[in-house]
Amino acid sequence: MLCVASGAFLLSLATADFMLEWTHSVERTAWWERWQVTDAGLAPVAARITASGAGMEPPPDAVLRDGAWEYTPRLSPQRDVWLGASGATGGGWRLCADGRCHDLPEGGGPLHLWSAPDCAQPSGDPQPDQKGHRTDAGDAGQPDPHEPGKATQTLTHQ
């Protein structure tokens, strides 16, 4: 089960995979990632960005196809994924699974994604301001989003 929470918001989806979409605030380019829900956690399996710049270069193995850079993220399954937003994009995160899309709430703090049999029990991972969390490359000075071996992941679109 995919679990998404922020403040009083809780979304539970019985799905094997999902897609995240967002717009980078500086470059105003679309980002897209496909994830699988596994026993080991949430695993990114495909990604696409429509342009590079502002610290968001695609990895060297990315392929330009139909106007977007496509690649396979080199990141092990994540027990927790934290999504943040600066409010500067005019839109937030969009999550699609099983043919239905959900515009995730903004302004209630970071969004927490995890897999569990019961979404009422969060994974208990530390908040995203602690060491070991990934932030997307659009955040100046933050870790490389393609760096493998992180225990958790944070994506912040500005």
Backbone as numpy.savetxt, mean C-alpha at the origin, in Angstrom:
# Nx Ny Nz CAx CAy CAz Cx Cy Cz
-8.73 -13.59 5.47 -9.57 -12.43 5.47 -8.67 -11.19 5.47
-9.01 -10.23 4.61 -8.31 -8.95 4.59 -9.02 -8.01 5.56
-8.24 -7.38 6.42 -8.78 -6.45 7.42 -8.20 -5.06 7.16
-9.06 -4.05 7.21 -8.64 -2.65 7.02 -9.28 -1.84 8.14
-8.47 -1.09 8.89 -9.00 -0.32 10.02 -8.34 1.04 10.11
-9.11 2.02 10.58 -8.62 3.35 10.92 -9.63 3.97 11.86
-9.20 4.33 13.06 -10.14 4.89 14.02 -11.28 3.91 14.25
-12.53 4.36 14.08 -13.70 3.51 14.26 -14.05 2.72 13.00
-13.35 2.97 11.90 -13.62 2.30 10.63 -12.99 0.91 10.62
-13.77 -0.11 10.23 -13.26 -1.47 10.07 -13.93 -2.09 8.86
-13.12 -2.58 7.93 -13.61 -3.26 6.74 -13.01 -4.65 6.73
-13.86 -5.67 6.61 -13.42 -7.06 6.54 -13.83 -7.60 5.18
-12.87 -8.15 4.45 -13.16 -8.70 3.12 -12.62 -10.13 3.03
-13.49 -11.07 2.72 -13.07 -12.45 2.49 -12.60 -12.52 1.04
-11.31 -12.25 0.83 -10.75 -12.20 -0.52 -9.35 -12.79 -0.53
-8.95 -13.30 -1.69 -7.60 -13.85 -1.83 -6.62 -12.82 -2.37
-7.14 -11.77 -3.00 -6.26 -10.71 -3.50 -7.03 -9.39 -3.58
-6.26 -8.31 -3.68 -6.86 -6.99 -3.76 -5.91 -6.05 -4.48
-6.43 -4.90 -4.86 -5.65 -3.90 -5.56 -5.75 -2.59 -4.79
-4.63 -1.88 -4.71 -4.60 -0.53 -4.14 -4.28 0.46 -5.25
-4.97 1.59 -5.28 -4.70 2.67 -6.22 -4.60 3.97 -5.44
-3.72 4.87 -5.90 -3.62 6.20 -5.32 -2.91 7.12 -6.29
-2.95 8.41 -6.01 -2.28 9.41 -6.84 -1.18 10.07 -6.03
0.01 10.16 -6.61 1.13 10.83 -5.95 0.89 12.33 -5.98
1.07 13.00 -4.86 0.71 14.41 -4.75 1.64 15.35 -5.51
2.92 15.04 -5.57 3.87 15.94 -6.23 3.78 15.81 -7.74
3.86 14.59 -8.23 3.87 14.34 -9.67 2.48 14.18 -10.26
1.47 13.98 -9.40 0.09 13.75 -9.85 0.00 12.57 -10.81
0.70 11.51 -10.48 0.70 10.31 -11.30 0.01 9.18 -10.55
-0.58 8.28 -11.31 -1.31 7.16 -10.73 -0.35 6.03 -10.34
-0.61 5.45 -9.19 0.10 4.27 -8.72 -0.93 3.16 -8.54
-0.49 1.92 -8.75 -1.37 0.77 -8.66 -0.55 -0.40 -8.14
-1.09 -1.13 -7.18 -0.42 -2.33 -6.68 -1.45 -3.44 -6.50
-1.07 -4.66 -6.87 -1.91 -5.82 -6.63 -1.26 -6.64 -5.52
-2.06 -7.07 -4.56 -1.59 -7.80 -3.39 -2.34 -9.12 -3.27
-1.70 -10.12 -2.64 -2.36 -11.37 -2.29 -2.43 -11.48 -0.78
-3.53 -12.07 -0.32 -3.71 -12.35 1.10 -3.24 -13.79 1.30
-2.17 -13.96 2.07 -1.59 -15.29 2.29 -1.52 -15.60 3.78
-1.22 -16.84 4.10 -1.03 -17.22 5.51 0.13 -16.48 6.14
1.13 -16.10 5.31 2.32 -15.39 5.81 2.09 -13.89 5.93
0.99 -13.39 5.40 0.70 -11.96 5.45 0.26 -11.45 4.10
0.34 -10.15 3.92 -0.05 -9.50 2.67 1.17 -9.40 1.77
1.05 -9.93 0.55 2.19 -10.01 -0.36 1.94 -9.19 -1.62
2.79 -8.18 -1.89 2.65 -7.44 -3.14 3.13 -8.31 -4.30
2.32 -8.41 -5.36 2.68 -9.31 -6.47 2.85 -8.57 -7.80
2.32 -7.34 -7.92 2.48 -6.57 -9.15 2.29 -5.10 -8.83
2.98 -4.24 -9.59 2.86 -2.80 -9.37 2.97 -2.08 -10.71
2.38 -0.89 -10.76 2.43 -0.08 -11.97 2.39 1.39 -11.58
3.27 2.19 -12.19 3.24 3.63 -12.01 3.24 4.27 -13.39
2.54 5.40 -13.53 2.39 6.01 -14.85 3.51 6.96 -15.22
4.37 7.32 -14.29 5.51 8.19 -14.59 6.51 8.08 -13.45
7.71 8.57 -13.68 8.71 8.59 -12.63 9.02 10.04 -12.28
9.73 10.23 -11.18 10.11 11.56 -10.73 9.82 11.73 -9.26
10.35 12.79 -8.67 10.14 13.12 -7.25 10.38 11.92 -6.34
11.48 11.21 -6.60 11.85 10.10 -5.74 11.02 8.85 -5.94
10.35 8.73 -7.06 9.48 7.58 -7.29 9.86 6.84 -8.57
11.15 6.60 -8.75 11.61 5.91 -9.93 11.23 4.44 -9.87
10.85 3.87 -11.02 10.60 2.43 -11.03 11.90 1.67 -10.87
11.85 0.44 -10.41 13.09 -0.35 -10.27 13.68 -0.66 -11.65
14.96 -1.05 -11.69 15.63 -1.30 -12.97 14.95 -2.35 -13.86
14.24 -3.31 -13.26 13.61 -4.36 -14.06 12.20 -4.00 -14.53
11.75 -2.77 -14.28 10.42 -2.35 -14.72 10.35 -2.29 -16.25
9.17 -2.57 -16.78 8.93 -2.57 -18.22 7.86 -1.52 -18.53
8.16 -0.66 -19.52 7.18 0.34 -19.95 6.18 -0.35 -20.88
4.91 -0.42 -20.45 3.87 -1.10 -21.21 2.59 -0.26 -21.16
2.08 0.10 -22.31 0.84 0.87 -22.41 0.89 2.15 -21.57
2.01 2.83 -21.58 2.14 4.11 -20.90 2.41 4.05 -19.41
2.69 2.87 -18.87 2.96 2.74 -17.44 4.14 1.80 -17.22
4.90 2.07 -16.15 6.00 1.19 -15.76 5.42 0.07 -14.91
5.62 -1.18 -15.35 5.12 -2.34 -14.62 6.30 -3.14 -14.08
6.13 -3.66 -12.88 7.20 -4.46 -12.27 6.62 -5.35 -11.18
7.44 -6.27 -10.72 7.09 -7.14 -9.61 7.85 -6.65 -8.38
7.14 -6.21 -7.35 7.83 -5.75 -6.13 8.65 -6.88 -5.50
9.82 -6.54 -5.00 10.68 -7.50 -4.31 10.53 -7.28 -2.81
9.42 -7.71 -2.30 9.11 -7.52 -0.89 8.41 -8.77 -0.39
8.89 -9.31 0.70 8.29 -10.51 1.28 6.90 -10.18 1.83
6.07 -11.19 2.10 4.75 -10.93 2.69 4.88 -10.10 3.97
3.97 -9.18 4.13 3.98 -8.26 5.26 2.87 -8.61 6.24
3.20 -8.71 7.51 2.19 -8.99 8.53 1.23 -7.81 8.63
1.76 -6.60 8.51 0.96 -5.38 8.59 1.38 -4.42 7.49
0.41 -3.70 6.96 0.68 -2.62 6.01 -0.06 -1.39 6.54
0.66 -0.29 6.64 0.08 0.97 7.12 0.03 1.95 5.97
-1.12 2.57 5.74 -1.30 3.55 4.67 -1.56 4.91 5.28
-0.82 5.92 4.86 -1.02 7.27 5.33 -1.36 8.18 4.18
-1.83 9.37 4.47 -2.17 10.33 3.43 -1.89 11.74 3.93
-1.38 12.58 3.03 -1.10 13.96 3.40 -2.31 14.85 3.19
-3.29 14.38 2.40 -4.45 15.22 2.09 -4.20 16.14 0.91
-3.02 16.08 0.29 -2.66 16.99 -0.79 -3.01 16.46 -2.18
-3.56 15.26 -2.26 -3.81 14.67 -3.58 -5.21 14.93 -4.11
-6.13 15.36 -3.26 -7.52 15.51 -3.70 -8.25 14.19 -3.72
-7.62 13.15 -3.28 -8.23 11.82 -3.21 -7.36 10.94 -2.36
-7.94 9.88 -1.88 -7.18 8.99 -1.00 -6.91 7.66 -1.65
-6.82 6.67 -0.81 -6.56 5.31 -1.24 -7.84 4.68 -1.74
-7.74 3.87 -2.78 -8.87 3.09 -3.29 -8.45 1.63 -3.25
-9.28 0.80 -2.65 -9.03 -0.63 -2.53 -10.11 -1.37 -3.30
-9.70 -2.25 -4.21 -10.65 -3.04 -4.99 -10.38 -4.52 -4.76
-11.46 -5.28 -4.57 -11.36 -6.72 -4.37 -12.65 -7.37 -4.85
-12.52 -8.46 -5.56 -13.67 -9.24 -6.01 -14.69 -8.40 -6.77
-14.20 -7.49 -7.61 -15.09 -6.69 -8.45 -15.74 -5.50 -7.78
-15.41 -5.22 -6.53 -15.97 -4.07 -5.81 -14.84 -3.19 -5.32
-15.05 -1.87 -5.42 -14.03 -0.92 -4.98 -14.53 -0.12 -3.78
-13.59 0.24 -2.92 -13.88 0.99 -1.70 -12.93 2.17 -1.63
-13.46 3.37 -1.52 -12.64 4.55 -1.27 -12.41 4.58 0.24
-11.17 4.42 0.64 -10.87 4.31 2.07 -10.89 5.68 2.72
-11.33 5.76 3.98 -11.47 7.06 4.64 -10.14 7.74 4.89
-10.17 9.06 4.82 -8.99 9.88 5.13 -9.28 10.69 6.38
-8.25 11.11 7.06 -8.41 12.01 8.19 -8.57 11.32 9.52
-8.70 10.00 9.56 -8.84 9.30 10.82 -7.56 8.65 11.28
-6.45 9.13 10.77 -5.16 8.53 11.09 -4.79 7.52 10.03
-3.67 6.84 10.22 -3.23 5.88 9.20 -4.21 4.71 9.09
-4.27 4.14 7.91 -5.06 2.94 7.67 -4.18 1.73 7.92
-4.71 0.76 8.62 -3.96 -0.45 8.97 -4.57 -1.61 8.19
-3.76 -2.32 7.41 -4.20 -3.51 6.68 -3.46 -4.71 7.23
-4.18 -5.84 7.41 -3.57 -7.07 7.86 -4.48 -8.22 7.47
-3.98 -9.44 7.54 -4.80 -10.62 7.29 -4.97 -11.37 8.60
-6.19 -11.87 8.81 -6.50 -12.59 10.04 -7.81 -13.33 9.86
-8.01 -14.40 10.63 -9.30 -15.08 10.58 -10.41 -14.23 11.19
-10.03 -13.32 12.12 -11.00 -12.48 12.82 -10.47 -11.05 12.84
-11.10 -10.16 12.08 -10.62 -8.78 11.99 -10.84 -7.98 13.27
-11.58 -8.51 14.21 -11.79 -7.81 15.47 -10.53 -7.82 16.33
-9.56 -8.66 15.96 -8.31 -8.76 16.71 -7.16 -8.23 15.86
-6.79 -6.93 15.99 -5.67 -6.41 15.20 -4.38 -7.16 15.50
-3.45 -7.08 14.57 -2.20 -7.83 14.68 -1.30 -7.33 15.80
-1.48 -6.10 16.24 -0.69 -5.57 17.33 0.67 -5.04 16.94
0.93 -4.88 15.66 2.21 -4.35 15.21 2.33 -2.89 15.63
3.55 -2.39 15.86 3.73 -0.99 16.25 3.26 -0.02 15.17
3.02 1.20 15.58 2.58 2.24 14.65 3.66 2.52 13.61
3.30 3.11 12.46 4.24 3.26 11.36 5.38 4.24 11.57
5.41 4.96 12.67 6.51 5.88 12.89 7.73 5.16 13.48
7.60 3.87 13.71 8.70 3.12 14.29 9.54 2.45 13.21
10.77 2.11 13.55 11.72 1.53 12.61 11.16 0.24 11.99
11.49 0.06 10.71 11.11 -1.17 10.03 9.89 -1.05 9.15
9.36 0.14 9.00 8.19 0.34 8.16 8.59 1.00 6.85
7.99 0.58 5.78 8.28 1.12 4.45 7.35 2.29 4.16
7.89 3.29 3.52 7.11 4.43 3.06 7.35 4.57 1.58
6.33 4.95 0.82 6.56 5.00 -0.63 7.59 6.05 -0.97
8.22 5.89 -2.11 9.36 6.71 -2.50 9.00 8.17 -2.70
7.73 8.51 -2.72 7.32 9.91 -2.85 7.62 10.73 -1.61
7.96 10.07 -0.53 8.29 10.77 0.70 9.79 10.96 0.76
10.23 12.18 0.62 11.67 12.48 0.60 12.32 11.96 1.88
13.45 11.30 1.70 14.23 10.84 2.85 13.76 9.55 3.47
12.73 8.93 2.92 12.22 7.70 3.48 12.86 6.50 2.79
12.71 5.31 3.35 13.34 4.12 2.77 12.84 3.82 1.36
13.67 3.12 0.59 13.33 2.71 -0.76 12.17 1.72 -0.71
11.09 1.95 -1.48 9.94 1.05 -1.43 10.22 -0.32 -2.01
11.32 -0.50 -2.71 11.63 -1.77 -3.33 12.66 -2.56 -2.54
13.03 -2.07 -1.37 14.03 -2.72 -0.55 13.41 -3.95 0.13
13.96 -5.14 -0.10 13.38 -6.35 0.48 13.70 -6.49 1.96
12.93 -7.37 2.61 13.26 -7.80 3.96 12.65 -6.97 5.08
11.72 -6.09 4.79 11.09 -5.33 5.86 10.01 -6.16 6.54
9.85 -5.99 7.84 8.84 -6.75 8.58 7.45 -6.17 8.36
7.36 -4.90 8.14 6.08 -4.26 7.92 6.25 -3.21 6.83
5.16 -2.66 6.37 5.22 -1.71 5.27 4.28 -0.54 5.54
4.76 0.65 5.26 3.92 1.84 5.33 3.97 2.51 3.98
2.86 2.87 3.45 2.79 3.65 2.21 2.15 4.96 2.56
2.76 6.05 2.20 2.21 7.37 2.47 2.18 8.13 1.17
0.98 8.45 0.72 0.94 9.29 -0.47 0.70 10.71 0.00
1.40 11.66 -0.63 1.36 13.04 -0.17 0.34 13.84 -0.93
